[in-house]
Amino acid sequence: MIETTSQADISLEALRTGDHAEFARLVDAYSAPIYRLGLRMLGNEQDAEDVLQNTFLSALTHLSNFEGRSSVLTWLYRIAVNESLMVMRRGKSEVNVDDTESSDETIEDLSPSQFVDWGALPEDELLSAEGKQALDHAIQKLPENLRMVFLLRDIQELSIKDTAEALGLTESNVKVRLLRARLSLREQLSIYYGERINQEKTND
């Protein structure tokens, strides 16, 4: 991920002393990725705006607790994830997002039930607005625990280590959840593109 401002450019000392200009630089540097995460997590622009605002309010309140052992962005993502989960819980009686993989679950246990050869579709079809919308819809259908890992690792491009740190997981759990998310998305999109391929054949 390319950050507009590196962690080294943000003075934690200035932030902790209440430097408003430095905090404004922090907000300018990281608002876009935090908003995108909230939008992808929740699928609603107003909710994403709330997550963005609450993330920086929480960051401002808890700056004294940030020791700088992770990057500023990873720390903000951790806050944004928690804010997103609170939004989800407002609409659900229970959200199961912190389950860990059972000890007997391994990568070998994961296998999709349907794959379609997307090679039959032209590249511009895969990159079309409709194709991207299909991906967004598939992401929204992922369980929250898989969606968070996929968004942070594959969309926001955090490292496995930073993703684990942001979510409070082990790197091993991140890798397994990421694979589960990718397989689930590929299966969902296989159904979508399978229908498109059949439609193209019918129209020929």
C-alpha positions in Angstrom: 0.0 0.0 0.0 1.2 3.5 -0.8 0.5 5.8 2.0 0.3 9.6 1.3 2.2 10.3 4.5 4.6 7.8 6.1 4.5 7.0 9.8 7.9 8.8 10.1 6.3 12.0 8.8 3.7 12.0 11.6 5.1 13.2 14.9 3.6 11.2 17.8 5.1 13.6 20.3 3.2 16.5 18.6 0.0 14.5 18.5 0.2 13.6 22.2 0.8 17.3 23.1 -2.4 18.2 21.3 -1.0 19.8 18.2 -4.1 20.4 16.1 -2.1 21.0 12.9 -0.4 17.6 13.3 -3.7 15.9 14.0 -5.1 17.5 10.9 -2.2 16.1 8.9 -3.0 12.6 10.3 -6.6 13.0 9.2 -5.7 14.2 5.8 -3.2 11.3 5.3 -5.4 8.5 6.4 -9.1 9.5 5.8 -9.3 7.9 2.4 -8.3 4.3 3.3 -10.3 4.4 6.6 -13.4 5.5 4.7 -12.9 2.8 2.0 -12.6 0.2 4.7 -15.8 1.3 6.3 -17.6 1.4 3.0 -16.5 -2.1 2.0 -17.3 -3.5 5.5 -20.7 -1.9 5.7 -21.8 -1.2 2.2 -23.4 2.1 3.2 -21.9 5.6 2.7 -23.5 7.1 5.8 -22.2 4.3 7.9 -18.8 4.6 6.4 -18.8 8.3 7.2 -19.8 7.5 10.8 -16.9 5.0 11.0 -14.5 7.6 9.6 -15.5 10.3 12.1 -15.7 7.9 15.1 -12.3 6.4 14.2 -10.5 9.7 14.4 -12.4 10.8 17.5 -11.4 7.6 19.2 -7.8 8.0 18.0 -7.7 11.5 19.4 -9.0 10.3 22.8 -6.6 7.4 23.0 -3.4 8.9 21.6 -1.7 8.5 24.9 -2.2 4.7 24.7 -0.5 4.4 21.3 3.1 3.3 21.8 4.1 3.4 18.2 5.0 -0.3 18.0 2.7 -0.7 14.9 2.3 1.7 12.1 -0.2 4.6 12.6 -2.4 3.2 9.8 -2.5 -0.3 11.4 -3.5 1.3 14.6 -6.3 3.3 12.9 -7.5 0.2 11.0 -7.8 -1.6 14.4 -10.0 1.3 15.6 -12.0 1.4 12.4 -12.7 -2.3 12.5 -14.1 -2.0 16.0 -16.2 1.0 14.9 -17.5 -1.0 12.0 -18.4 -3.9 14.2 -20.4 -1.6 16.5 -22.4 -0.4 13.5 -23.1 -4.1 12.6 -24.2 -4.9 16.1 -26.7 -2.1 16.1 -28.6 -4.0 13.3 -28.1 -7.5 14.7 -28.8 -9.2 18.0 -25.5 -11.1 17.8 -22.5 -10.8 15.5 -20.0 -13.6 15.6 -16.8 -12.1 14.4 -14.2 -13.3 16.9 -14.5 -17.1 16.4 -11.1 -18.8 16.0 -10.5 -21.8 13.8 -10.9 -25.1 15.5 -7.6 -26.9 16.2 -8.4 -29.6 13.6 -9.2 -27.2 10.8 -6.4 -27.0 8.2 -6.0 -25.5 4.8 -6.4 -28.9 3.3 -9.9 -29.0 4.7 -10.9 -26.1 2.5 -12.3 -26.9 -0.9 -14.8 -25.0 -3.1 -17.8 -26.8 -4.6 -17.9 -24.9 -7.9 -15.3 -23.3 -10.2 -15.9 -21.8 -13.6 -13.1 -21.0 -16.1 -13.2 -17.3 -16.3 -10.8 -17.4 -19.2 -13.7 -17.7 -21.5 -14.6 -14.0 -20.7 -12.7 -11.1 -22.2 -10.6 -9.1 -19.8 -12.8 -6.0 -20.1 -15.7 -8.0 -18.9 -13.9 -9.0 -15.7 -12.9 -5.3 -15.1 -16.2 -3.8 -16.0 -18.3 -1.8 -13.6 -20.8 -4.7 -13.5 -18.0 -7.1 -12.7 -16.7 -4.9 -9.9 -20.2 -4.6 -8.5 -20.5 -8.4 -8.5 -17.2 -8.5 -6.5 -18.5 -5.9 -4.0 -21.7 -7.9 -3.6 -19.8 -11.1 -3.0 -17.6 -9.4 -0.4 -20.7 -8.2 1.4 -21.9 -11.8 1.6 -18.8 -13.0 3.3 -19.0 -13.7 7.1 -17.7 -10.7 9.0 -14.6 -12.4 10.3 -13.6 -13.4 6.7 -14.6 -10.1 5.2 -12.4 -8.1 7.6 -9.3 -10.3 6.8 -9.9 -10.1 3.1 -10.4 -6.3 3.1 -7.4 -5.5 5.1 -5.1 -8.0 3.3 -6.2 -8.0 -0.3 -8.0 -4.7 -0.7 -6.2 -2.4 1.7 -3.0 -4.3 1.1 -1.8 -4.7 4.7 0.8 -7.4 5.3 -0.2 -10.6 7.0 1.6 -9.4 10.1 -0.2 -6.0 10.1 -3.5 -7.6 9.4 -3.1 -10.0 12.3 -2.1 -7.1 14.5 -5.1 -4.9 13.4 -7.5 -7.8 14.1 -5.9 -9.3 17.2 -5.4 -12.6 15.5 -2.4 -14.9 14.9 -0.7 -14.8 11.5 -1.8 -18.4 11.1 -5.4 -17.6 11.6 -5.2 -14.7 9.2 -3.7 -17.0 6.5 -6.5 -19.6 7.0 -9.3 -17.0 7.0 -7.8 -15.3 4.0 -7.8 -18.5 2.0 -11.4 -19.3 3.1 -12.4 -15.8 2.0 -10.7 -16.1 -1.4 -12.3 -19.5 -2.0 -15.7 -18.3 -1.0 -15.4 -15.3 -3.3 -14.1 -17.4 -6.2 -17.1 -19.7 -5.7 -19.6 -16.9 -5.6 -18.1 -15.2 -8.7 -17.9 -18.5 -10.5 -21.7 -18.8 -10.3 -22.0 -15.2 -11.5 -19.6 -15.6 -14.4 -20.9 -19.0 -15.2 -24.3 -17.5 -15.9 -22.6 -14.8 -18.0 -20.7 -17.4 -20.1 -23.9 -19.4 -20.7 -25.7 -16.2 -21.7 -23.0 -15.3 -24.1 -23.2 -18.8 -25.7 -27.0 -18.5 -25.9 -26.7 -15.2 -27.7 -24.1 -16.5 -30.2 
